[in-house]
Amino acid sequence: MSTIVSLDLDDLPCYHAIHQLDAPPAELAGIALEVWLPRFLDLFKALDVRATIFVIGRDLERDLGASGRGAAVLSRALAEGHELANHSHAHAYDLHSWPATEIAADLRRCDTLLRELGATPRGFRAPGYTHDRAMLMQVSALGYAYDSSLLPSPSYYLAKLGVLGLRRLRGRRSVSQVGGGRSFFGPSSVHYLPELGLWEVPISVSRTLRLPLIGTFLLGDAPPMMTRLQALALRKEAAATRHLHLELHAIDLADPEADGLDAALVANQRELATPLDRRLERLSKLLEHRRGGVPIARAMARHLR
């Protein structure tokens, strides 16, 4: 039984934009780095887990220009053995459609910030998972060894299209992308992309319906597209599968009341209806059952020489 753990530090404005909500208060801009990430680090330390943390450059840059508290948390993560990786600078969901020179500049900007913090980035994950060969060419040009943007879940993609379609009918537009369908189709096992010189490390999905084995689906009482019984079955599969790449998001450990989150966001982000203590307990039990977890670079060490 092997377990890779990765954590995306998508910030609060990302979720407000996805759900077509007004921008959150400025004082909450750094909540992913300053509040949510420490909750994960405390849990990981208690369970002897190491993770790959995908960092958004703009958030780190903003923090360095202000309090620096978020950068200090990332430095703590490095000191505790976690891997910092590139999640782009702007976290633009349409990044895949940008000109190649602009994609390259965006990725390089995040890479530079991570290196100035003391990290040695080895991998990348695209915003919203949406990627293509042109984007991965820029990842390879940075000298990275792996990409981890593939979420091979056609059911997730089809459900996403349905939700976006309904919102458009109601006159609401999301920053989420309807394109990039190939990002959700493909093998679920690690594989090499020889034309790019990159390893692809997909996020795990269930065997039959190929539902994502990610925090959004595993930690809440009633995940999207699922009944409570189906959610229980998915949690059991995540605990029992031979190889698991568990993807988490910083918001998975948000506390709506203590963190001052907008009620409209809580209503749209379904896992937040489940009390934080219960989400923490589920994540702890899963990681304990699987006897911890490791970062992508460590799991792939024999390939990334």
Backbone torsions as a table, in degrees:
resi	resn	phi	psi	omega
1	MET	NA	124.1	179.8
2	SER	-126.7	147.9	-176.5
3	THR	-138.2	121.5	168.9
4	ILE	-100.5	137.1	176.9
5	VAL	-120.0	128.2	174.1
6	SER	-131.0	149.8	-174.4
7	LEU	-134.7	121.6	177.3
8	ASP	-94.6	128.5	-178.0
9	LEU	-93.5	46.7	175.8
10	ASP	-58.3	131.2	-174.6
11	ASP	-88.1	172.1	-176.5
12	LEU	-60.1	-41.5	177.8
13	PRO	-57.7	-30.1	177.3
14	CYS	-58.0	-45.8	-176.4
15	TYR	-72.7	-35.9	175.8
16	HIS	-63.3	-38.5	179.3
17	ALA	-69.2	-39.7	179.1
18	ILE	-60.2	-41.7	-175.5
19	HIS	-96.1	14.0	177.4
20	GLN	55.8	43.8	177.7
21	LEU	-103.7	156.9	174.9
22	ASP	-59.6	153.9	-179.9
23	ALA	-58.1	143.2	179.2
24	PRO	-70.0	163.7	178.1
25	PRO	-57.6	146.7	-176.9
26	ALA	-58.6	-32.0	-177.5
27	GLU	-69.5	-11.8	177.8
28	LEU	-100.0	5.7	-175.6
29	ALA	-59.8	-34.4	-176.3
30	GLY	-99.9	17.1	-171.8
31	ILE	-65.6	-32.9	-179.6
32	ALA	-63.7	-44.2	-180.0
33	LEU	-76.6	-42.4	-169.6
34	GLU	-87.0	-27.1	-174.0
35	VAL	-118.6	-51.4	-174.9
36	TRP	-73.0	-43.5	-179.7
37	LEU	-60.3	-44.2	177.4
38	PRO	-58.2	-32.4	177.1
39	ARG	-63.3	-41.5	176.8
40	PHE	-66.1	-44.4	-177.6
41	LEU	-62.1	-39.1	177.7
42	ASP	-62.7	-44.1	179.2
43	LEU	-65.4	-46.5	-179.7
44	PHE	-60.1	-40.5	-179.6
45	LYS	-64.2	-42.0	-179.2
46	ALA	-64.8	-31.1	-175.4
47	LEU	-104.0	5.6	-179.2
48	ASP	57.3	45.4	178.4
49	VAL	-104.1	140.7	171.4
50	ARG	-120.1	142.8	-173.8
51	ALA	-133.8	161.5	167.1
52	THR	-92.9	124.2	-177.4
53	ILE	-109.1	115.4	-179.3
54	PHE	-88.9	115.6	-170.6
55	VAL	-103.1	137.6	174.2
56	ILE	-90.3	123.3	-174.6
57	GLY	-59.7	-41.7	-175.4
58	ARG	-61.8	-34.2	-179.4
59	ASP	-70.5	-41.8	176.9
60	LEU	-65.2	-42.3	179.6
61	GLU	-62.3	-44.5	178.3
62	ARG	-62.2	-42.3	-179.1
63	ASP	-64.4	-42.0	-180.0
64	LEU	-64.1	-27.2	178.2
65	GLY	-85.7	-2.4	-178.6
66	ALA	-122.7	-112.6	-173.5
67	SER	-79.9	-29.9	-175.4
68	GLY	77.6	4.7	-178.0
69	ARG	-67.2	-38.6	178.9
70	GLY	-65.6	-41.0	177.7
71	ALA	-61.9	-36.4	177.9
72	ALA	-64.2	-36.8	177.7
73	VAL	-67.0	-40.5	177.2
74	LEU	-65.0	-36.5	175.8
75	SER	-64.5	-38.3	174.9
76	ARG	-60.4	-43.8	179.9
77	ALA	-58.8	-44.4	177.6
78	LEU	-60.8	-45.1	-178.5
79	ALA	-63.0	-28.5	-178.5
80	GLU	-91.4	7.5	172.0
81	GLY	95.1	11.3	178.1
82	HIS	-85.7	157.0	179.1
83	GLU	-99.3	134.3	173.8
84	LEU	-103.1	130.8	-177.7
85	ALA	-131.7	170.4	-169.9
86	ASN	-90.0	121.8	176.2
87	HIS	-114.2	24.3	-176.9
88	SER	81.3	169.0	178.5
89	HIS	-90.0	-54.6	-174.3
90	ALA	-84.1	-15.1	-172.8
91	HIS	49.9	46.4	177.6
92	ALA	-82.3	124.4	-177.4
93	TYR	-67.4	-19.6	176.7
94	ASP	-99.8	21.1	-177.6
95	LEU	-54.9	-34.9	-178.5
96	HIS	-62.7	-21.6	-178.1
97	SER	-94.2	-2.2	179.6
98	TRP	-72.0	157.4	172.1
99	PRO	-59.7	150.4	-175.6
100	ALA	-56.0	-39.1	-178.4
101	THR	-65.7	-34.6	179.9
102	GLU	-75.2	-36.8	174.7
103	ILE	-61.5	-46.3	-179.2
104	ALA	-59.2	-43.8	-179.1
105	ALA	-65.3	-39.4	179.9
106	ASP	-63.7	-49.6	-178.8
107	LEU	-64.9	-38.8	-179.7
108	ARG	-66.1	-35.2	-179.1
109	ARG	-64.1	-43.4	176.9
110	CYS	-66.8	-42.5	179.5
111	ASP	-57.0	-44.0	-179.2
112	THR	-62.2	-43.7	179.5
113	LEU	-62.0	-41.7	179.8
114	LEU	-65.6	-40.5	179.7
115	ARG	-67.6	-36.9	177.6
116	GLU	-65.8	-23.6	177.5
117	LEU	-81.6	-13.0	179.7
118	GLY	108.8	3.3	-180.0
119	ALA	-87.4	160.9	172.3
120	THR	-123.4	87.9	-175.6
121	PRO	-61.7	135.6	178.2
122	ARG	-117.7	-13.6	-173.4
123	GLY	-149.1	175.7	-171.6
124	PHE	-142.4	148.3	167.3
125	ARG	-134.5	132.3	-176.4
126	ALA	-76.9	148.2	173.5
127	PRO	-59.0	130.1	179.1
128	GLY	63.7	16.7	-179.4
129	TYR	70.3	-11.3	-169.9
130	THR	-75.7	115.6	-177.0
131	HIS	-146.0	165.5	175.2
132	ASP	-148.8	-179.6	-176.1
133	ARG	-61.5	-39.6	-178.9
134	ALA	-61.1	-40.5	178.1
135	MET	-66.6	-43.9	-178.1
136	LEU	-66.8	-25.0	174.2
137	MET	-62.4	-36.6	178.7
138	GLN	-73.2	-32.7	175.1
139	VAL	-63.3	-46.5	179.1
140	SER	-62.5	-37.2	-178.6
141	ALA	-63.8	-23.8	177.1
142	LEU	-77.5	-6.7	-178.3
143	GLY	86.1	13.5	179.9
144	TYR	-71.3	159.7	-176.8
145	ALA	-102.3	-23.5	-176.4
146	TYR	-147.0	158.3	168.7
147	ASP	-119.8	147.6	177.1
148	SER	-137.3	52.5	-178.6
149	SER	-101.5	-13.8	-174.3
150	LEU	-77.4	119.8	171.8
151	LEU	-115.9	90.2	-171.3
152	PRO	-76.2	66.3	-175.5
153	SER	-129.0	86.5	176.8
154	PRO	-57.0	-34.6	180.0
155	SER	-63.8	-39.2	177.2
156	TYR	-63.5	-44.8	-177.9
157	TYR	-64.7	-43.3	-179.9
158	LEU	-64.9	-40.5	177.3
159	ALA	-64.0	-39.8	177.7
160	LYS	-60.8	-44.3	178.2
161	LEU	-60.7	-40.5	179.4
162	GLY	-62.7	-45.0	179.7
163	VAL	-63.7	-45.6	-179.7
164	LEU	-64.4	-36.8	177.9
165	GLY	-63.6	-43.6	178.5
166	LEU	-63.1	-40.3	-179.7
167	ARG	-65.3	-38.2	179.2
168	ARG	-67.2	-37.0	176.7
169	LEU	-62.0	-30.1	179.6
170	ARG	-89.9	5.9	178.5
171	GLY	79.3	20.2	-179.9
172	ARG	-113.9	133.6	-178.5
173	ARG	-117.8	139.3	-179.9
174	SER	-110.2	156.6	174.6
175	VAL	-76.4	-12.7	176.7
176	SER	-61.4	149.7	-172.9
177	GLN	-101.1	140.0	174.7
178	VAL	-87.8	-19.0	179.2
179	GLY	-83.2	-172.4	177.3
180	GLY	74.0	30.0	-176.5
181	GLY	-57.7	-30.0	-178.8
182	ARG	-64.9	-16.8	178.4
183	SER	-69.5	-11.1	-175.5
184	PHE	-118.6	12.9	177.2
185	PHE	-130.4	138.1	178.5
186	GLY	146.9	179.2	-179.1
187	PRO	-67.3	149.6	-179.4
188	SER	-94.5	-2.6	179.9
189	SER	-102.7	158.8	177.8
190	VAL	-60.0	135.7	179.9
191	HIS	-149.2	158.1	-176.9
192	TYR	-97.1	140.3	177.3
193	LEU	-108.6	88.5	-171.2
194	PRO	-61.9	-32.1	-178.7
195	GLU	-70.2	-15.8	-179.6
196	LEU	-114.1	-14.0	-177.2
197	GLY	68.6	30.1	-178.2
198	LEU	-124.1	147.1	166.1
199	TRP	-89.5	138.3	173.4
200	GLU	-101.8	125.4	-178.5
201	VAL	-115.9	89.3	-174.4
202	PRO	-66.7	155.2	171.4
203	ILE	-78.9	141.3	-173.8
204	SER	-71.0	148.3	176.5
205	VAL	-134.1	163.0	179.5
206	SER	-71.4	163.1	-172.9
207	ARG	-70.9	-43.1	-171.5
208	THR	-91.2	-66.5	-177.8
209	LEU	-82.1	-5.0	-178.2
210	ARG	54.7	44.8	174.7
211	LEU	-78.6	144.7	-177.4
212	PRO	-65.2	133.0	173.7
213	LEU	-93.1	71.0	-176.3
214	ILE	-127.1	165.8	-176.5
215	GLY	-55.0	-39.4	-179.0
216	THR	-56.2	-35.0	-177.0
217	PHE	-95.6	-21.1	-172.3
218	LEU	-101.3	-21.4	-171.2
219	LEU	-101.0	-26.9	-178.6
220	GLY	-84.4	162.0	179.2
221	ASP	-69.2	-41.3	-174.8
222	ALA	-133.3	82.5	-178.0
223	PRO	-64.6	165.2	177.4
224	PRO	-57.2	140.3	173.8
225	MET	70.9	7.2	-170.8
226	MET	-134.2	151.2	169.9
227	THR	-85.3	170.8	178.7
228	ARG	-63.9	-37.1	178.8
229	LEU	-66.2	-40.1	177.2
230	GLN	-65.5	-37.5	178.2
231	ALA	-64.0	-40.2	177.8
232	LEU	-62.6	-43.2	178.9
233	ALA	-63.1	-37.7	179.5
234	LEU	-66.7	-40.1	177.9
235	ARG	-63.2	-38.9	178.4
236	LYS	-65.2	-39.3	178.7
237	GLU	-65.8	-40.9	178.6
238	ALA	-61.6	-35.9	-180.0
239	ALA	-71.8	-30.6	-171.1
240	ALA	-99.9	-19.9	-174.0
241	THR	-61.3	147.4	-174.5
242	ARG	-66.1	-46.3	179.8
243	HIS	-122.7	124.4	-178.8
244	LEU	-125.5	126.9	166.5
245	HIS	-109.1	98.9	-176.5
246	LEU	-87.3	116.2	175.8
247	GLU	-99.9	130.7	178.1
248	LEU	-119.8	160.8	173.3
249	HIS	-123.9	148.6	-177.6
250	ALA	-54.0	-37.7	-177.1
251	ILE	-67.3	-13.9	178.0
252	ASP	-58.9	-26.3	179.1
253	LEU	-112.6	31.1	174.1
254	ALA	-78.4	147.9	174.7
255	ASP	-114.9	102.2	-172.1
256	PRO	-52.0	-43.1	-176.9
257	GLU	-75.9	-52.1	-177.6
258	ALA	-64.4	-31.6	-177.2
259	ASP	-90.1	-4.7	178.0
260	GLY	68.6	39.2	-178.2
261	LEU	-79.2	149.3	179.0
262	ASP	-63.4	134.1	180.0
263	ALA	-59.8	-33.3	179.3
264	ALA	-66.5	-35.9	176.6
265	LEU	-66.6	-43.8	-179.8
266	VAL	-60.6	-38.5	179.7
267	ALA	-66.6	-32.3	-178.3
268	ASN	-88.2	-31.1	-178.0
269	GLN	-96.2	91.2	-161.7
270	ARG	-62.1	-32.9	-177.6
271	GLU	-65.5	-20.0	-179.3
272	LEU	-71.8	-14.0	175.1
273	ALA	-73.1	-17.2	176.7
274	THR	-86.7	128.6	-178.1
275	PRO	-53.8	143.8	-178.4
276	LEU	-56.1	-41.5	-179.0
277	ASP	-57.4	-38.4	-179.3
278	ARG	-71.2	-39.2	177.3
279	ARG	-65.0	-41.2	177.1
280	LEU	-61.7	-42.1	-179.7
281	GLU	-63.6	-43.5	-180.0
282	ARG	-63.8	-43.5	179.7
283	LEU	-65.3	-42.0	179.3
284	SER	-61.2	-46.1	-178.8
285	LYS	-63.7	-40.3	179.4
286	LEU	-62.8	-47.5	-177.9
287	LEU	-69.8	-35.4	176.4
288	GLU	-64.9	-44.7	180.0
289	HIS	-60.8	-37.8	-178.1
290	ARG	-89.1	4.8	175.3
291	ARG	60.1	47.4	174.3
292	GLY	93.1	-161.6	-178.8
293	GLY	-168.7	162.6	-176.7
294	VAL	-131.4	160.5	175.9
295	PRO	-71.1	164.2	179.7
296	ILE	-59.4	-47.3	-176.1
297	ALA	-60.6	-37.3	179.0
298	ARG	-70.5	-42.0	179.5
299	ALA	-63.1	-31.3	-176.6
300	MET	-100.1	15.4	-169.3
301	ALA	-55.1	-39.5	-176.7
302	ARG	-70.3	-16.6	179.0
303	HIS	-97.1	-21.0	-169.9
304	LEU	-102.0	43.3	-179.3
305	ARG	-89.3	NA	NA
